[in-house]
Amino acid sequence: MFAKNWLAHDGSWFLAAEEKFGMETAVELDKKAWEKFAVVEANRIRQEFRIPEGGGLKALETALRYRMYSAINKQEIVYADDETLVFRMVECRVQAARRRKNLPLFACKPVGEVEFSLFAKSIDPRIETTVISCPPDPTDGFYCGWAFRLKSEGN
């Protein structure tokens, strides 16, 4: 219930910003908010659940399972190989709500790029984030997907 309320507030705020300022400005404001919130959320999760700083992909995997989203969205976390963690949002309440209201999918890619990369870097600064697919990109069987890799020592 707390996670649903958090998301309802986030969505209400976004829709109010979109109504007053238009989609482009609402997305820019959303990105600015996620620049701060993703870092706060990651740090609080890391501290609360004693996830080691600089713990690599295993630490990120653990932290992703404690995000607010994990309580309300169906997610999938797999390893594509020893060096790549893949996260997929299989069911997304935001996008499901938009579909129920006959609205187009929210093109969340620019916000997600900020959100997921800063969350990952707050768990371990060596983690690099790459979008696999996120609206407005077409997706197949999931709403958004992200790949996380540990930056090698030589890079």
VMD Tcl script that builds the backbone (N, CA, C; Angstrom):
set m [mol new atoms 465]
animate dup $m
set s [atomselect $m all]
$s set {name element resname resid chain x y z} {
  {N N MET 1 A 0.826 -1.179 0.000}
  {CA C MET 1 A 0.000 0.000 0.000}
  {C C MET 1 A 0.881 1.257 0.000}
  {N N PHE 2 A 1.962 1.260 0.789}
  {CA C PHE 2 A 2.830 2.437 0.833}
  {C C PHE 2 A 3.462 2.702 -0.541}
  {N N ALA 3 A 3.906 1.646 -1.191}
  {CA C ALA 3 A 4.517 1.800 -2.507}
  {C C ALA 3 A 3.497 2.297 -3.532}
  {N N LYS 4 A 2.270 1.783 -3.450}
  {CA C LYS 4 A 1.222 2.249 -4.365}
  {C C LYS 4 A 0.921 3.725 -4.130}
  {N N ASN 5 A 0.873 4.135 -2.863}
  {CA C ASN 5 A 0.630 5.548 -2.552}
  {C C ASN 5 A 1.768 6.431 -3.052}
  {N N TRP 6 A 2.997 5.961 -2.870}
  {CA C TRP 6 A 4.166 6.710 -3.362}
  {C C TRP 6 A 4.065 6.917 -4.869}
  {N N LEU 7 A 3.726 5.843 -5.586}
  {CA C LEU 7 A 3.642 5.933 -7.040}
  {C C LEU 7 A 2.464 6.801 -7.478}
  {N N ALA 8 A 1.351 6.722 -6.757}
  {CA C ALA 8 A 0.195 7.561 -7.083}
  {C C ALA 8 A 0.553 9.038 -6.917}
  {N N HIS 9 A 1.300 9.361 -5.886}
  {CA C HIS 9 A 1.735 10.754 -5.707}
  {C C HIS 9 A 2.664 11.183 -6.833}
  {N N ASP 10 A 3.625 10.318 -7.179}
  {CA C ASP 10 A 4.551 10.618 -8.261}
  {C C ASP 10 A 3.787 10.867 -9.569}
  {N N GLY 11 A 2.826 10.012 -9.848}
  {CA C GLY 11 A 2.032 10.162 -11.076}
  {C C GLY 11 A 1.164 11.403 -11.056}
  {N N SER 12 A 0.568 11.693 -9.913}
  {CA C SER 12 A -0.269 12.904 -9.794}
  {C C SER 12 A 0.565 14.156 -9.998}
  {N N TRP 13 A 1.754 14.150 -9.393}
  {CA C TRP 13 A 2.658 15.294 -9.567}
  {C C TRP 13 A 3.014 15.461 -11.041}
  {N N PHE 14 A 3.379 14.353 -11.695}
  {CA C PHE 14 A 3.783 14.435 -13.092}
  {C C PHE 14 A 2.646 14.949 -13.966}
  {N N LEU 15 A 1.439 14.418 -13.780}
  {CA C LEU 15 A 0.303 14.855 -14.592}
  {C C LEU 15 A -0.009 16.337 -14.375}
  {N N ALA 16 A 0.130 16.817 -13.142}
  {CA C ALA 16 A -0.087 18.242 -12.863}
  {C C ALA 16 A 0.970 19.092 -13.568}
  {N N ALA 17 A 2.229 18.642 -13.528}
  {CA C ALA 17 A 3.301 19.367 -14.214}
  {C C ALA 17 A 3.078 19.356 -15.725}
  {N N GLU 18 A 2.655 18.207 -16.256}
  {CA C GLU 18 A 2.383 18.110 -17.696}
  {C C GLU 18 A 1.244 19.040 -18.101}
  {N N GLU 19 A 0.191 19.069 -17.292}
  {CA C GLU 19 A -0.961 19.923 -17.598}
  {C C GLU 19 A -0.579 21.406 -17.599}
  {N N LYS 20 A 0.232 21.806 -16.642}
  {CA C LYS 20 A 0.587 23.224 -16.511}
  {C C LYS 20 A 1.691 23.654 -17.481}
  {N N PHE 21 A 2.699 22.790 -17.680}
  {CA C PHE 21 A 3.890 23.197 -18.424}
  {C C PHE 21 A 4.107 22.460 -19.746}
  {N N GLY 22 A 3.349 21.389 -19.997}
  {CA C GLY 22 A 3.556 20.585 -21.199}
  {C C GLY 22 A 4.472 19.403 -20.921}
  {N N MET 23 A 4.432 18.419 -21.816}
  {CA C MET 23 A 5.165 17.169 -21.636}
  {C C MET 23 A 6.672 17.377 -21.546}
  {N N GLU 24 A 7.241 18.189 -22.430}
  {CA C GLU 24 A 8.691 18.364 -22.466}
  {C C GLU 24 A 9.214 18.902 -21.133}
  {N N THR 25 A 8.576 19.923 -20.605}
  {CA C THR 25 A 9.011 20.504 -19.328}
  {C C THR 25 A 8.754 19.532 -18.179}
  {N N ALA 26 A 7.634 18.826 -18.219}
  {CA C ALA 26 A 7.334 17.850 -17.163}
  {C C ALA 26 A 8.406 16.761 -17.118}
  {N N VAL 27 A 8.850 16.303 -18.270}
  {CA C VAL 27 A 9.902 15.290 -18.322}
  {C C VAL 27 A 11.217 15.861 -17.776}
  {N N GLU 28 A 11.545 17.086 -18.137}
  {CA C GLU 28 A 12.777 17.712 -17.613}
  {C C GLU 28 A 12.722 17.834 -16.093}
  {N N LEU 29 A 11.571 18.244 -15.557}
  {CA C LEU 29 A 11.418 18.336 -14.098}
  {C C LEU 29 A 11.510 16.949 -13.459}
  {N N ASP 30 A 10.911 15.955 -14.099}
  {CA C ASP 30 A 10.954 14.592 -13.594}
  {C C ASP 30 A 12.399 14.085 -13.548}
  {N N LYS 31 A 13.156 14.358 -14.600}
  {CA C LYS 31 A 14.562 13.953 -14.625}
  {C C LYS 31 A 15.332 14.591 -13.467}
  {N N LYS 32 A 15.092 15.875 -13.220}
  {CA C LYS 32 A 15.770 16.572 -12.111}
  {C C LYS 32 A 15.410 15.934 -10.774}
  {N N ALA 33 A 14.147 15.582 -10.591}
  {CA C ALA 33 A 13.724 14.943 -9.346}
  {C C ALA 33 A 14.393 13.578 -9.181}
  {N N TRP 34 A 14.468 12.796 -10.263}
  {CA C TRP 34 A 15.082 11.473 -10.184}
  {C C TRP 34 A 16.587 11.547 -9.984}
  {N N GLU 35 A 17.222 12.624 -10.445}
  {CA C GLU 35 A 18.657 12.802 -10.183}
  {C C GLU 35 A 18.927 12.762 -8.682}
  {N N LYS 36 A 18.038 13.338 -7.917}
  {CA C LYS 36 A 18.201 13.363 -6.462}
  {C C LYS 36 A 17.642 12.092 -5.814}
  {N N PHE 37 A 16.414 11.700 -6.191}
  {CA C PHE 37 A 15.755 10.594 -5.516}
  {C C PHE 37 A 16.477 9.263 -5.732}
  {N N ALA 38 A 16.963 8.995 -6.929}
  {CA C ALA 38 A 17.633 7.717 -7.204}
  {C C ALA 38 A 18.841 7.531 -6.292}
  {N N VAL 39 A 19.573 8.601 -6.066}
  {CA C VAL 39 A 20.753 8.544 -5.192}
  {C C VAL 39 A 20.328 8.334 -3.743}
  {N N VAL 40 A 19.325 9.085 -3.295}
  {CA C VAL 40 A 18.825 8.940 -1.919}
  {C C VAL 40 A 18.304 7.524 -1.692}
  {N N GLU 41 A 17.491 7.024 -2.625}
  {CA C GLU 41 A 16.921 5.694 -2.472}
  {C C GLU 41 A 18.026 4.637 -2.413}
  {N N ALA 42 A 18.989 4.714 -3.312}
  {CA C ALA 42 A 20.079 3.731 -3.330}
  {C C ALA 42 A 20.876 3.769 -2.031}
  {N N ASN 43 A 21.220 4.958 -1.575}
  {CA C ASN 43 A 22.012 5.075 -0.349}
  {C C ASN 43 A 21.251 4.570 0.874}
  {N N ARG 44 A 19.985 4.871 0.950}
  {CA C ARG 44 A 19.188 4.384 2.080}
  {C C ARG 44 A 19.056 2.865 2.054}
  {N N ILE 45 A 18.840 2.297 0.879}
  {CA C ILE 45 A 18.762 0.841 0.749}
  {C C ILE 45 A 20.095 0.218 1.149}
  {N N ARG 46 A 21.184 0.773 0.638}
  {CA C ARG 46 A 22.514 0.236 0.937}
  {C C ARG 46 A 22.769 0.244 2.445}
  {N N GLN 47 A 22.433 1.346 3.101}
  {CA C GLN 47 A 22.659 1.451 4.542}
  {C C GLN 47 A 21.720 0.545 5.342}
  {N N GLU 48 A 20.448 0.577 5.017}
  {CA C GLU 48 A 19.461 -0.190 5.780}
  {C C GLU 48 A 19.697 -1.699 5.710}
  {N N PHE 49 A 20.093 -2.173 4.548}
  {CA C PHE 49 A 20.246 -3.610 4.351}
  {C C PHE 49 A 21.712 -4.040 4.327}
  {N N ARG 50 A 22.576 -3.131 4.764}
  {CA C ARG 50 A 24.018 -3.407 4.912}
  {C C ARG 50 A 24.628 -3.982 3.632}
  {N N ILE 51 A 24.318 -3.348 2.536}
  {CA C ILE 51 A 24.888 -3.727 1.244}
  {C C ILE 51 A 26.227 -3.009 1.130}
  {N N PRO 52 A 27.290 -3.736 0.894}
  {CA C PRO 52 A 28.610 -3.089 0.887}
  {C C PRO 52 A 28.763 -2.076 -0.249}
  {N N GLU 53 A 29.349 -0.949 0.079}
  {CA C GLU 53 A 29.647 0.050 -0.951}
  {C C GLU 53 A 30.689 -0.548 -1.893}
  {N N GLY 54 A 30.497 -0.348 -3.182}
  {CA C GLY 54 A 31.425 -0.919 -4.155}
  {C C GLY 54 A 31.295 -2.425 -4.275}
  {N N GLY 55 A 30.101 -2.958 -3.983}
  {CA C GLY 55 A 29.884 -4.405 -3.974}
  {C C GLY 55 A 29.610 -5.024 -5.326}
  {N N GLY 56 A 29.725 -4.254 -6.388}
  {CA C GLY 56 A 29.578 -4.802 -7.728}
  {C C GLY 56 A 28.148 -5.156 -8.102}
  {N N LEU 57 A 28.026 -6.046 -9.077}
  {CA C LEU 57 A 26.716 -6.402 -9.623}
  {C C LEU 57 A 25.846 -7.161 -8.628}
  {N N LYS 58 A 26.447 -7.963 -7.762}
  {CA C LYS 58 A 25.659 -8.684 -6.747}
  {C C LYS 58 A 25.012 -7.685 -5.790}
  {N N ALA 59 A 25.744 -6.636 -5.414}
  {CA C ALA 59 A 25.183 -5.602 -4.539}
  {C C ALA 59 A 24.042 -4.878 -5.250}
  {N N LEU 60 A 24.221 -4.588 -6.538}
  {CA C LEU 60 A 23.164 -3.932 -7.302}
  {C C LEU 60 A 21.941 -4.832 -7.397}
  {N N GLU 61 A 22.146 -6.116 -7.658}
  {CA C GLU 61 A 21.024 -7.047 -7.728}
  {C C GLU 61 A 20.216 -7.011 -6.432}
  {N N THR 62 A 20.886 -7.060 -5.306}
  {CA C THR 62 A 20.212 -7.008 -4.010}
  {C C THR 62 A 19.462 -5.694 -3.848}
  {N N ALA 63 A 20.107 -4.587 -4.160}
  {CA C ALA 63 A 19.493 -3.265 -3.996}
  {C C ALA 63 A 18.267 -3.093 -4.889}
  {N N LEU 64 A 18.321 -3.585 -6.113}
  {CA C LEU 64 A 17.176 -3.470 -7.015}
  {C C LEU 64 A 15.948 -4.180 -6.449}
  {N N ARG 65 A 16.153 -5.235 -5.710}
  {CA C ARG 65 A 15.047 -5.998 -5.123}
  {C C ARG 65 A 14.391 -5.257 -3.951}
  {N N TYR 66 A 15.057 -4.220 -3.425}
  {CA C TYR 66 A 14.508 -3.444 -2.311}
  {C C TYR 66 A 13.921 -2.099 -2.737}
  {N N ARG 67 A 13.962 -1.773 -4.009}
  {CA C ARG 67 A 13.391 -0.503 -4.466}
  {C C ARG 67 A 11.885 -0.489 -4.273}
  {N N MET 68 A 11.321 0.716 -4.175}
  {CA C MET 68 A 9.866 0.850 -4.039}
  {C C MET 68 A 9.147 0.146 -5.190}
  {N N TYR 69 A 9.707 0.250 -6.385}
  {CA C TYR 69 A 9.084 -0.388 -7.547}
  {C C TYR 69 A 8.908 -1.892 -7.359}
  {N N SER 70 A 9.844 -2.514 -6.673}
  {CA C SER 70 A 9.797 -3.973 -6.563}
  {C C SER 70 A 8.564 -4.465 -5.804}
  {N N ALA 71 A 7.950 -3.604 -5.010}
  {CA C ALA 71 A 6.761 -3.983 -4.248}
  {C C ALA 71 A 5.486 -3.943 -5.091}
  {N N ILE 72 A 5.536 -3.266 -6.238}
  {CA C ILE 72 A 4.305 -3.060 -7.008}
  {C C ILE 72 A 4.399 -3.431 -8.484}
  {N N ASN 73 A 5.592 -3.686 -8.977}
  {CA C ASN 73 A 5.778 -4.050 -10.377}
  {C C ASN 73 A 6.417 -5.430 -10.458}
  {N N LYS 74 A 6.068 -6.174 -11.489}
  {CA C LYS 74 A 6.727 -7.457 -11.719}
  {C C LYS 74 A 8.037 -7.175 -12.441}
  {N N GLN 75 A 9.129 -7.611 -11.824}
  {CA C GLN 75 A 10.464 -7.366 -12.361}
  {C C GLN 75 A 11.184 -8.685 -12.568}
  {N N GLU 76 A 12.216 -8.624 -13.392}
  {CA C GLU 76 A 13.032 -9.797 -13.672}
  {C C GLU 76 A 14.492 -9.359 -13.668}
  {N N ILE 77 A 15.313 -10.110 -12.957}
  {CA C ILE 77 A 16.743 -9.827 -12.914}
  {C C ILE 77 A 17.468 -11.109 -13.277}
  {N N VAL 78 A 18.292 -11.044 -14.315}
  {CA C VAL 78 A 19.055 -12.209 -14.772}
  {C C VAL 78 A 20.469 -11.758 -15.129}
  {N N TYR 79 A 21.357 -12.713 -15.184}
  {CA C TYR 79 A 22.713 -12.446 -15.654}
  {C C TYR 79 A 22.826 -12.929 -17.086}
  {N N ALA 80 A 23.115 -12.005 -18.003}
  {CA C ALA 80 A 23.311 -12.375 -19.404}
  {C C ALA 80 A 24.624 -13.144 -19.548}
  {N N ASP 81 A 25.588 -12.781 -18.720}
  {CA C ASP 81 A 26.881 -13.460 -18.642}
  {C C ASP 81 A 27.506 -13.067 -17.305}
  {N N ASP 82 A 28.740 -13.460 -17.063}
  {CA C ASP 82 A 29.378 -13.190 -15.772}
  {C C ASP 82 A 29.569 -11.700 -15.494}
  {N N GLU 83 A 29.511 -10.901 -16.524}
  {CA C GLU 83 A 29.813 -9.475 -16.372}
  {C C GLU 83 A 28.629 -8.562 -16.643}
  {N N THR 84 A 27.443 -9.132 -16.905}
  {CA C THR 84 A 26.299 -8.312 -17.289}
  {C C THR 84 A 25.040 -8.731 -16.532}
  {N N LEU 85 A 24.515 -7.801 -15.755}
  {CA C LEU 85 A 23.244 -7.978 -15.058}
  {C C LEU 85 A 22.167 -7.308 -15.904}
  {N N VAL 86 A 21.085 -8.015 -16.155}
  {CA C VAL 86 A 19.987 -7.478 -16.952}
  {C C VAL 86 A 18.755 -7.362 -16.060}
  {N N PHE 87 A 18.164 -6.180 -16.072}
  {CA C PHE 87 A 16.940 -5.897 -15.314}
  {C C PHE 87 A 15.841 -5.585 -16.318}
  {N N ARG 88 A 14.678 -6.214 -16.126}
  {CA C ARG 88 A 13.520 -5.925 -16.986}
  {C C ARG 88 A 12.313 -5.643 -16.102}
  {N N MET 89 A 11.577 -4.613 -16.470}
  {CA C MET 89 A 10.297 -4.312 -15.836}
  {C C MET 89 A 9.241 -5.022 -16.678}
  {N N VAL 90 A 8.759 -6.151 -16.191}
  {CA C VAL 90 A 7.838 -6.990 -16.945}
  {C C VAL 90 A 6.427 -6.408 -16.905}
  {N N GLU 91 A 6.003 -5.960 -15.733}
  {CA C GLU 91 A 4.722 -5.273 -15.574}
  {C C GLU 91 A 5.000 -3.947 -14.890}
  {N N CYS 92 A 4.412 -2.882 -15.405}
  {CA C CYS 92 A 4.661 -1.534 -14.902}
  {C C CYS 92 A 3.324 -0.859 -14.601}
  {N N ARG 93 A 3.109 -0.492 -13.349}
  {CA C ARG 93 A 1.846 0.138 -12.948}
  {C C ARG 93 A 1.617 1.459 -13.668}
  {N N VAL 94 A 2.688 2.208 -13.900}
  {CA C VAL 94 A 2.545 3.496 -14.605}
  {C C VAL 94 A 1.979 3.262 -15.997}
  {N N GLN 95 A 2.596 2.361 -16.727}
  {CA C GLN 95 A 2.164 2.117 -18.106}
  {C C GLN 95 A 0.791 1.440 -18.135}
  {N N ALA 96 A 0.515 0.551 -17.184}
  {CA C ALA 96 A -0.805 -0.101 -17.119}
  {C C ALA 96 A -1.898 0.938 -16.864}
  {N N ALA 97 A -1.633 1.907 -15.989}
  {CA C ALA 97 A -2.616 2.964 -15.704}
  {C C ALA 97 A -2.861 3.806 -16.947}
  {N N ARG 98 A -1.803 4.104 -17.685}
  {CA C ARG 98 A -1.967 4.898 -18.904}
  {C C ARG 98 A -2.808 4.126 -19.926}
  {N N ARG 99 A -2.586 2.842 -20.030}
  {CA C ARG 99 A -3.389 2.035 -20.971}
  {C C ARG 99 A -4.855 2.029 -20.562}
  {N N ARG 100 A -5.120 1.898 -19.241}
  {CA C ARG 100 A -6.514 1.907 -18.756}
  {C C ARG 100 A -7.201 3.220 -19.090}
  {N N LYS 101 A -6.451 4.304 -19.115}
  {CA C LYS 101 A -7.004 5.634 -19.391}
  {C C LYS 101 A -6.950 5.972 -20.883}
  {N N ASN 102 A -6.603 4.981 -21.713}
  {CA C ASN 102 A -6.464 5.165 -23.162}
  {C C ASN 102 A -5.452 6.250 -23.513}
  {N N LEU 103 A -4.385 6.327 -22.740}
  {CA C LEU 103 A -3.291 7.257 -23.013}
  {C C LEU 103 A -2.148 6.483 -23.667}
  {N N PRO 104 A -1.337 7.153 -24.467}
  {CA C PRO 104 A -0.172 6.454 -25.028}
  {C C PRO 104 A 0.811 6.108 -23.904}
  {N N LEU 105 A 1.668 5.130 -24.160}
  {CA C LEU 105 A 2.694 4.802 -23.176}
  {C C LEU 105 A 3.519 6.050 -22.872}
  {N N PHE 106 A 3.896 6.190 -21.619}
  {CA C PHE 106 A 4.765 7.300 -21.223}
  {C C PHE 106 A 6.155 7.017 -21.758}
  {N N ALA 107 A 6.703 7.945 -22.512}
  {CA C ALA 107 A 8.046 7.797 -23.076}
  {C C ALA 107 A 9.068 8.084 -21.977}
  {N N CYS 108 A 9.288 7.094 -21.129}
  {CA C CYS 108 A 10.067 7.285 -19.908}
  {C C CYS 108 A 11.571 7.083 -20.084}
  {N N LYS 109 A 12.024 6.796 -21.274}
  {CA C LYS 109 A 13.444 6.505 -21.503}
  {C C LYS 109 A 14.372 7.596 -20.961}
  {N N PRO 110 A 14.138 8.900 -21.242}
  {CA C PRO 110 A 15.080 9.899 -20.729}
  {C C PRO 110 A 15.117 9.951 -19.195}
  {N N VAL 111 A 13.977 9.726 -18.569}
  {CA C VAL 111 A 13.914 9.701 -17.105}
  {C C VAL 111 A 14.599 8.434 -16.597}
  {N N GLY 112 A 14.324 7.306 -17.225}
  {CA C GLY 112 A 14.928 6.040 -16.828}
  {C C GLY 112 A 16.435 6.039 -16.943}
  {N N GLU 113 A 16.958 6.701 -17.985}
  {CA C GLU 113 A 18.417 6.765 -18.140}
  {C C GLU 113 A 19.057 7.451 -16.935}
  {N N VAL 114 A 18.438 8.508 -16.458}
  {CA C VAL 114 A 18.925 9.208 -15.264}
  {C C VAL 114 A 18.734 8.323 -14.039}
  {N N GLU 115 A 17.522 7.857 -13.860}
  {CA C GLU 115 A 17.153 7.085 -12.671}
  {C C GLU 115 A 18.016 5.838 -12.494}
  {N N PHE 116 A 18.071 4.974 -13.503}
  {CA C PHE 116 A 18.772 3.706 -13.359}
  {C C PHE 116 A 20.287 3.883 -13.299}
  {N N SER 117 A 20.838 4.810 -14.081}
  {CA C SER 117 A 22.293 4.980 -14.039}
  {C C SER 117 A 22.750 5.554 -12.701}
  {N N LEU 118 A 22.024 6.523 -12.157}
  {CA C LEU 118 A 22.431 7.100 -10.873}
  {C C LEU 118 A 22.179 6.139 -9.715}
  {N N PHE 119 A 21.111 5.361 -9.776}
  {CA C PHE 119 A 20.876 4.354 -8.749}
  {C C PHE 119 A 22.046 3.367 -8.735}
  {N N ALA 120 A 22.412 2.855 -9.905}
  {CA C ALA 120 A 23.500 1.873 -9.999}
  {C C ALA 120 A 24.826 2.460 -9.532}
  {N N LYS 121 A 25.156 3.669 -9.971}
  {CA C LYS 121 A 26.416 4.305 -9.565}
  {C C LYS 121 A 26.459 4.587 -8.072}
  {N N SER 122 A 25.295 4.783 -7.454}
  {CA C SER 122 A 25.254 5.005 -6.008}
  {C C SER 122 A 25.512 3.716 -5.239}
  {N N ILE 123 A 25.256 2.588 -5.865}
  {CA C ILE 123 A 25.570 1.292 -5.260}
  {C C ILE 123 A 27.046 0.981 -5.471}
  {N N ASP 124 A 27.522 1.221 -6.689}
  {CA C ASP 124 A 28.939 1.012 -7.008}
  {C C ASP 124 A 29.296 1.940 -8.168}
  {N N PRO 125 A 30.185 2.917 -7.946}
  {CA C PRO 125 A 30.517 3.889 -8.995}
  {C C PRO 125 A 31.103 3.280 -10.265}
  {N N ARG 126 A 31.524 2.025 -10.199}
  {CA C ARG 126 A 32.108 1.376 -11.386}
  {C C ARG 126 A 31.053 0.835 -12.338}
  {N N ILE 127 A 29.788 0.835 -11.924}
  {CA C ILE 127 A 28.738 0.234 -12.756}
  {C C ILE 127 A 28.318 1.193 -13.867}
  {N N GLU 128 A 28.316 0.665 -15.078}
  {CA C GLU 128 A 27.841 1.400 -16.252}
  {C C GLU 128 A 26.485 0.843 -16.658}
  {N N THR 129 A 25.568 1.738 -17.011}
  {CA C THR 129 A 24.193 1.367 -17.338}
  {C C THR 129 A 23.925 1.627 -18.811}
  {N N THR 130 A 23.278 0.664 -19.462}
  {CA C THR 130 A 22.888 0.802 -20.865}
  {C C THR 130 A 21.416 0.426 -20.983}
  {N N VAL 131 A 20.675 1.230 -21.726}
  {CA C VAL 131 A 19.278 0.897 -21.966}
  {C C VAL 131 A 19.209 -0.213 -23.016}
  {N N ILE 132 A 18.386 -1.208 -22.745}
  {CA C ILE 132 A 18.111 -2.252 -23.734}
  {C C ILE 132 A 16.933 -1.788 -24.581}
  {N N SER 133 A 15.868 -1.405 -23.894}
  {CA C SER 133 A 14.688 -0.875 -24.549}
  {C C SER 133 A 13.812 -0.226 -23.493}
  {N N CYS 134 A 13.234 0.911 -23.844}
  {CA C CYS 134 A 12.375 1.642 -22.922}
  {C C CYS 134 A 11.505 2.576 -23.765}
  {N N PRO 135 A 10.213 2.685 -23.440}
  {CA C PRO 135 A 9.365 3.565 -24.245}
  {C C PRO 135 A 9.980 4.962 -24.388}
  {N N PRO 136 A 10.020 5.476 -25.586}
  {CA C PRO 136 A 9.198 5.137 -26.747}
  {C C PRO 136 A 9.733 3.993 -27.610}
  {N N ASP 137 A 10.853 3.360 -27.237}
  {CA C ASP 137 A 11.349 2.210 -27.994}
  {C C ASP 137 A 10.321 1.083 -27.946}
  {N N PRO 138 A 10.263 0.284 -28.988}
  {CA C PRO 138 A 9.391 -0.903 -28.924}
  {C C PRO 138 A 9.978 -1.909 -27.942}
  {N N THR 139 A 9.119 -2.605 -27.233}
  {CA C THR 139 A 9.567 -3.638 -26.304}
  {C C THR 139 A 8.829 -4.928 -26.629}
  {N N ASP 140 A 9.400 -6.030 -26.196}
  {CA C ASP 140 A 8.803 -7.326 -26.470}
  {C C ASP 140 A 8.791 -8.142 -25.176}
  {N N GLY 141 A 7.645 -8.190 -24.515}
  {CA C GLY 141 A 7.515 -8.984 -23.306}
  {C C GLY 141 A 7.908 -8.270 -22.027}
  {N N PHE 142 A 8.280 -6.995 -22.124}
  {CA C PHE 142 A 8.619 -6.203 -20.961}
  {C C PHE 142 A 8.458 -4.728 -21.319}
  {N N TYR 143 A 8.370 -3.884 -20.301}
  {CA C TYR 143 A 8.202 -2.454 -20.555}
  {C C TYR 143 A 9.532 -1.739 -20.730}
  {N N CYS 144 A 10.493 -2.044 -19.862}
  {CA C CYS 144 A 11.813 -1.454 -20.042}
  {C C CYS 144 A 12.860 -2.460 -19.608}
  {N N GLY 145 A 14.024 -2.349 -20.203}
  {CA C GLY 145 A 15.129 -3.244 -19.879}
  {C C GLY 145 A 16.426 -2.477 -19.808}
  {N N TRP 146 A 17.266 -2.870 -18.857}
  {CA C TRP 146 A 18.524 -2.183 -18.598}
  {C C TRP 146 A 19.627 -3.206 -18.400}
  {N N ALA 147 A 20.806 -2.930 -18.938}
  {CA C ALA 147 A 21.980 -3.787 -18.740}
  {C C ALA 147 A 22.971 -3.028 -17.874}
  {N N PHE 148 A 23.538 -3.725 -16.911}
  {CA C PHE 148 A 24.522 -3.139 -16.000}
  {C C PHE 148 A 25.807 -3.952 -16.108}
  {N N ARG 149 A 26.921 -3.233 -16.278}
  {CA C ARG 149 A 28.238 -3.876 -16.378}
  {C C ARG 149 A 29.201 -3.159 -15.458}
  {N N LEU 150 A 30.102 -3.910 -14.908}
  {CA C LEU 150 A 31.145 -3.337 -14.079}
  {C C LEU 150 A 32.252 -2.845 -15.007}
  {N N LYS 151 A 32.568 -1.566 -14.892}
  {CA C LYS 151 A 33.611 -0.988 -15.730}
  {C C LYS 151 A 34.923 -1.699 -15.420}
  {N N SER 152 A 35.628 -2.105 -16.468}
  {CA C SER 152 A 36.888 -2.812 -16.259}
  {C C SER 152 A 37.963 -1.832 -15.806}
  {N N GLU 153 A 38.981 -2.363 -15.168}
  {CA C GLU 153 A 40.082 -1.545 -14.625}
  {C C GLU 153 A 40.784 -0.736 -15.713}
  {N N GLY 154 A 40.863 -1.274 -16.911}
  {CA C GLY 154 A 41.566 -0.600 -17.998}
  {C C GLY 154 A 40.799 0.558 -18.606}
  {N N ASN 155 A 39.506 0.686 -18.326}
  {CA C ASN 155 A 38.688 1.743 -18.939}
  {C C ASN 155 A 38.525 2.921 -18.040}
}
mol reanalyze $m
mol bondsrecalc $m
mol representation Tube
mol addrep $m
